[in-house]
Amino acid sequence: MKHAITATILVAVLSVAAVHNKAIAQQPDAIYKTVKHEWIVTSDTTSDYHYRHEIKILRNRALTGYADKGETFVTYNPAIEQLQINEVYTLRADGSKVEMPQNAFIEQLPSNCTDCGRFNQLREMVMVHTGMEYNCIVVVDYTLHRKYGLVNQTLNLIKDCPIENLEVNISVPSTQELNVKMNNPGYLTFTPTVKSGTTSYSLKAKDVPQSYVDSYLPPYDQLYPTLHFYNGVAQFTPDFNQEGLPEAEQTINRLLNSSNPATNITAIGNFVVSNIHLNDIAPSMLGYTHATAQEVWQSVCGTATDKAVLLSALLNQYGYNAHVSGNHSDKVSVMIDTMEYVFDIRKRNSLMLNGEAKDEVVDIKETITDTARLDTITEGFYRYIIPAIKGEPSVKATNLAITRTAPLMGQACHIEQTLTVVLPKGVKLVGKAIDRSSSSPNIGASSIKIKQSGKKLIIERTLNIEKSIITAEDYKAYRNVITNWQSLDTLLLHTK
């Protein structure tokens, strides 16, 4: 959804409904009484970002398990941003107020910038909170004054603890266009109204549930409400008219061993993903600027956009029509014949048709013969450990709860393996031949068949999972299929 409005307030009212109610049934570790984000663009060259939170500590784990409860971290760029700390204090359970002492403010180099000289001008302010105890409230309020008027932001609205009052305000001069999109609004609803003044967006929500406390979750923006917005001032568009990179030719030439454009593009993309260090800092801290392809290549380091600029330049150098897709993006668009493909700079082997939504499928079909390596258990009895299949799903059945309310991020796959194991003379499988299977029309199927033929053990395994993201409704069936697949990793053998 795109909003180009003069003087608009969008108000979102959130009620705690069935969504997430099971996920937060247990007592949370802390509760945010208030979370407030505010962006105010005053001109093309200046803007402010104001943040405030008031968080009530309920359990010890909120302090020992999460560094962002007992400490607050603010990363900024002193060259273009000025940090103003408005309030930092702890309100204890008895109502007394503990101001944070000066020596509890620590300025340091952000850890993700220590290996990349291009970003060592950035700073991280660490606020070490004092006066902490159960049922205390920690208040943090600061403003970043910025020497630029661009706003191009993705805001995650769900935190790891519930939020009683959430507020987001964005304001730009009435001469500018404000573009806002809500991803996965789900239970959020909002109604626009017209009001004189600046172009603005306001979201207010109450009793926002916490994020799922779970493993194997899909990416954040596929699960929770996420706000994307930018203004119409000089939208950030990378400069693609880069000079060539002759210093890269020797390296890239070794990657190009196919007449298939998609294969070559994937090879170059995979090289950039794996060999150029990703410094995942917010584009706002660099004023929505990016490095040249030469700077990224020489420093072997860059932001997601920097890496996309480098990949775009390399592809163009080798005759492929490529450009960075969108504003401060981590994706590169490239034309193959008359079709547009997109490569995600964060993922290997991610080339796919633009707009195509499909699972990345692991496809394995192999036939292997091996000599058994047996562990002696006791006299006359042995153990054979069935080797794992390289590339099989990493989800562990032993980590999967019986029930689940959150979607699960798995791995779509089609795996077929026939493993023939040559046994020493006289060694036999204990018990009968094995034939286990599990299937679901919505998920897929798994099967394990093991039999002995003379000196050979023949192990046949198949696993077909048809989709990567498993809904709560399909979870039980998925768990059964994966449990069956992983139910047998050791065989017992004995001599006559």
N, C-alpha and C positions, 0 to 999 in steps of 0.2 A: 504494500500500500504506500503510495507516495502522496505527500501533502505539500502543496505549494500554496500557502495561505498567508494572508495579511491579517494579523491580529487573531490568532486562534488559540484557544485553550482546550486541550483534550484531557478529560478527567477520567481516570480508570479507577473503578471501585472493585476491590477484591473481597470476596467472601470465602470463608473456609468451608469448602464443600467436600464432596467425597474424594476429590483429587488429593492425593498425598496423605489422607487422614490416617492410613495405616502406617505410613512411613514415619509419622511424628507422634505415634501413640505413646512411645516411651518419653520419659522426661528428657528434654534437650539439655545440652551442656551449658548453653547460654541463650539469652534472648536479646535481640536488638530491639530496644524500646523505640529507637528512631534511626532511620538511615535516610540521608538527604544528599542528592547530587544536584548541582546547579551549574549550568553553563550560561554565561552572559557575554555575548559578543558586542563590544561597544563600537568597533569600527573595523575596517579592513586590516588594521595593523595591531589591534589590541583586543584581548578577551580575558575573562576570568573563569576559573573553575573553582567552585566552592563545594567542600565536602564536610559532612558532619555525621557522626554516629554516637549513639548512647547505648551501651551494651551492658546487660545485667549478667553477672557471673553466677551460675547456679551449681556447677560441679567442678571438682578439681581438674578434671580432664580438659576443661576449657583453657586452663593455664599451662598444663604440662603437655597436652597433645597438639595444640595449635599455637604456633608462634604469633599469629595475628590477634590473639586475645590479650596476652600479657605484654605484647609489644605491638607497635604500629609502625609500618614501613611506608615511606613516601619517597618515590623515585622521581627526580626532576632534573632538568638541564639548566644550570645557572646562566648559560649563555643567552637563553631566550625565555627563561621562566624565573620568577621570584617567588620563593615560598614564604608565606605569611602564616604563622601559627596563631590562631585566634584564641583557642582555649584547649587545654589538656589538663584534666584533673580526674580524681577518683572520688565519688560520693559513697562513703561507707554506709553500712547497714544502719548505723545509729544516726545518720544524717550529717555527720561531720564531713568536711571537704578537705581533701589532701591534694594540694597543688603539686605538680610535678617539678622537682628541682632541676636547675640548669644542667647539672652533670648527668641527668638522665636523658638528655638529648645528645645523640651520637651521630655525627655525619661521617659517611664512609663511601667507598666505591662500591657500586652494586656488584654482587658476586658474578652475574652473567656478563660483566664488562671487563673482568680481570684478564681475560685471554684475548682481548680485542682492543688494540690501541686506538682504533678509530673512535671508540666511545668512552675513553677514559676521562672525558670532561663531565660525564654524568655523575650525579650524587644521589645517595640514598640517606634520608633522614630517618634514624631509628629513635622512636620514643619508647623508653622502657618505663612502663607504668608502675607507680608506687601505691602503697596503701591497699593492696589487693586482699580481698577476703570473700567468703561466700556472701552472695546477695549484694555485693557492691555494684555500683554502676560506673563504668569508665566512659568518660566523655572526651571525644576528639573532634576538633573543629579547625580546619585550615583552608587557606585560599592560595591558589596558584595564579599569579598575575603573568600573563603571557604576551609576548611581543609579536603576536600574529592573530589574525581574525578568523582563521579557518577552524571549523569544527567538523571532524569526520570520525565518528566514534561508534564503537559497538559496546553496549553496556549489558552485562549479565545481571538480571534482576533477582535471581534466587541466590541466597547464601547458604552456608552450612549450618546456620541456626535460624530459627524463625524470626520474622520481622513484624513487630506490632504496627509500625507506621512507616511506610515507604513513600518517599516523595522525589520526583524527578522534574526539574524545570529546565527548559532550554529557551533562550531568548536571543533574537538577532534583530538588527535594525530592519525597519519595515521595507527598506529598499532591497533587502536580500530575500532569497528564496530559502525556505526551510523544508527539508525533505526528511520524512520520518517513516520508518517501517518497523512493525512489530513482528518478530519471528516467533511462531508457536504461542500465540496469545492464550490459547487454551481457555482457562477460566477467567481471564482478564477481559473486561468489557469497557469501552470508552465511547463518549459521545462528544462531538465537536460543537463548540459554540463560538460565535463571533464577538470579539471585543476590541475596542479601539486601542491603538498603541503599537507596540512592536509585534513582529511575527514571533509566536511563541508556542510552546508545547508544554503541557503540564500533566503529569501522571501522579495520582494519589491512590495508594492501596493500603488496606488494613489486613492484619493477620496473615501475612504472607508465609506460607509453609517453607520449611527448610528443604534443602536438596536431599536426595536419597542418600542414606548411609549404606552403601552397597558396593560390590565389585562388578567388574565387567560392564560398566555403564557405557551407553553410546556417547558420542560427543555432546558437549554441553548444549549447543544450539539446536540439537535434535530432540532435546528433552524438555528444556525450560524456556520461559518467555525471555527473549533477547531483543533489545532495542537497538536499531541502527539509525543513525541520523547524520546529516551533513547540511551545511549551508551552501548558498550559491556563489560564494565569493571565490573566484580563482580556483575552481575545483582542481585538486591535485591530479595532474596527468603526467606520467613520466615522459622524459625526453628520449625518444627511441632513435634519434639520429646520431647514434654513437659511431665513433671510428671503429675500425676492425680491431681485433685482438690478435696480432701476429704471434704474440708470446704464447697463445693458447693452442696454436695450430698443431704443434707436435703431439700434444696430449690428446686433443680431440680427434685427430686423424686416426689414432690407434683404436678409437671407439667405433669408427664407421666401417663396418664390414658387411653391409647388406645393401641390396638395391631397393629394399622396402623403406619408404620414407618414415613410416610409423616406427619401425625398428630403430632407425638411426636417431630419430627425435627422442625416443624413449631412452636410448643409450646416453645421449647428451644430458637429458633431464635427470637421469639417475646419477650421473657423475656430479652434477651441481648439488643435488639433494645430499649425497653422501660425503662430498669432499669440501664443501664450503660451509664453515661453521655458521649455524643459525643463531643470531643474537635476537631473541624474541622480545624486544622492547617495544613499547607503544609508539606508533608513528607520531603521536602528538608531541613526544619528547624531542623529536627532531624537527618540529614545525612542519610535518608532512613533506619533508624533503627526502631525497634518496641519493645514493652515491652513483657514480658512473660505473659502467661495466669494468673499466680498467681498474678502478679503485677496489672493487669487490674482488676481482681476480688476484690482484697483488696482495691484498690483506688477508685473503682466504677466509673472509668473515663478512657478515652482513645481516641486515634485517630480512624479513620475508620479501619485502618489496625489492631490496637490493639484489637478492638472489634471483627474483623474477626478471629484473632488468638485465642481469648478467645472462640468464638463459635466453632471453629474447634476443640479445645482441649476438650470442653464439649461433643461434638458429638462423638468424638473418645472414650472418657471415657465411654460412654454408648453404645459402640459397633458399631457405625456408621462410615463408612470409609469416612472421610472428610478432606479437606485441603483448605487453602486459594487459591483462583483462581487468578493467575497472580502476577505481581509485585505491591507492596504497594497497594493492592486491597481492596475494600470494599465488596467483594463477597466471599462466601464459597461454594465450590463444594462438593457434597456428593453423594455417590452411594446408590441407592435403587434398590435392585436386580441387574440387569445388566445395569440400566439406570443412567446417570449422571444428577443430579439436581443442581440448583444454588439458593442460598439464598442471597439476597441483604441486607447487614447489616444496611442499612439506612431505610428499609421499613418493616413494619409488613406484615405477610402473603404473602411474596414475593417468596416463593419456587416455581420454575417452571423448566421444562426440559431445559437443557443447549442448547442454540441456538433457543429455542422456542420464537417466537415473538407473544405475544397475549396481549390483553387488560385485565386488572384486572376488572372483572365485578361484580358490586353490584347486588346480587340476593335476592329479597325480595318478599315473597308471604304470605299474612296474612289476616285473617278474624277477626275483632274486633267488640265487642259490648260495647257501652259506654252510660252513662247517660248524657244528655245534660247539660252543664253549660252555662247559657244564661246571657248576659249583657243586662240590660234594657236601651233602647235608649230614649224612651218616653212612655207615657202610652199606653199599648197595643202593643208596638213594641219592638222586641228583636233582639239581634245579637248573632250569633253562630260562633266562630272562629274555622275553620277546623284545627285540629292539624297537624303539619309537620310530615313527615315520617322519622324516624331515619335511616340515611344512604343514603337518597336521594341526588342527585347532589347538590353541594354547589354553582354552578353558578347561579347568580341572573339575571333574564331577564331584570330587570330595569337598570342593569349596562351594558347591551349589546347595543353597537351602532348599528345604522341601517345598516351601511356597515363596512367592516373590511378587511384589507389587510394582517394581520398576522394570522397564524394558531392559533387555540384556543385549550387549554387543558381543556377538560371536564371530564366526567366520564361515561364509558360504564355501562349500567345497564338494568336489567329486573325487573320491579317493578309492582306488582299487589296487590291492597288492596281493601277489601270490609269493609267499616265502617258503622255499624248500630248504629244510635244515637236515644236513647229513649227520646222523648219529653214530657214535662208536658201536662196534659190534656187540650185540646182546642187550643194548639199552632200549627200553620200551616206555611208552607213555603209560602212566598210571591211570587206570580207569578207561572209560569208553571214549569214543570219538566225541568231539564237542561241536555243537551247532546252536548258536545263540543269535537271536535277531530282535530288533525293535523297530517299529515304523510308525509314521504319522503322516496323513495326507497333507497336512499344512507345513510340515517341517522337513521330512525326509526319512532316511532309514540307515540303520547300521547292522552289520552282520559279522560274525566270527565263526569260521569253520576250521576245525583242526582234526586231522586224521593221520594215522601212521601207515605207511606202505613200505614194508621191508625195513631198510635202514634209514628211511627218510620220513621226516615229519613234514606234512604239507599244511601250511597255515594260509588261509584265504580270508582277507579282511576287506570290507567295503564300508565306506561312510559317505553318504550323500546328505548334505545340509543345503537347503534351497535358498536360504536368506540369511543375512548377517544380523539384522536387528530382530530380536525375538520379543514379541509382545508378552505381557503378563498372562494373556489368555492361552498362548501357545507354550508357555514356559514348562509346564508339567511334561508335555510330550517331548519337548527338546531335551529336558533333563533325562528322560528315559532313554532317548536315543544316544546321548553322550555317555550316560552311565553304562549302557551296554557296550559301547565302543571301548571304554576304558576298564571294563570289568575283569579283564584277563591280561596280565602282563608277565605272569610267571607260570611255567609248566613244571609239574612234578614227574620225574622219570625214575625208573629202577631197572636193575638187571634181573635176569631170570633166576 
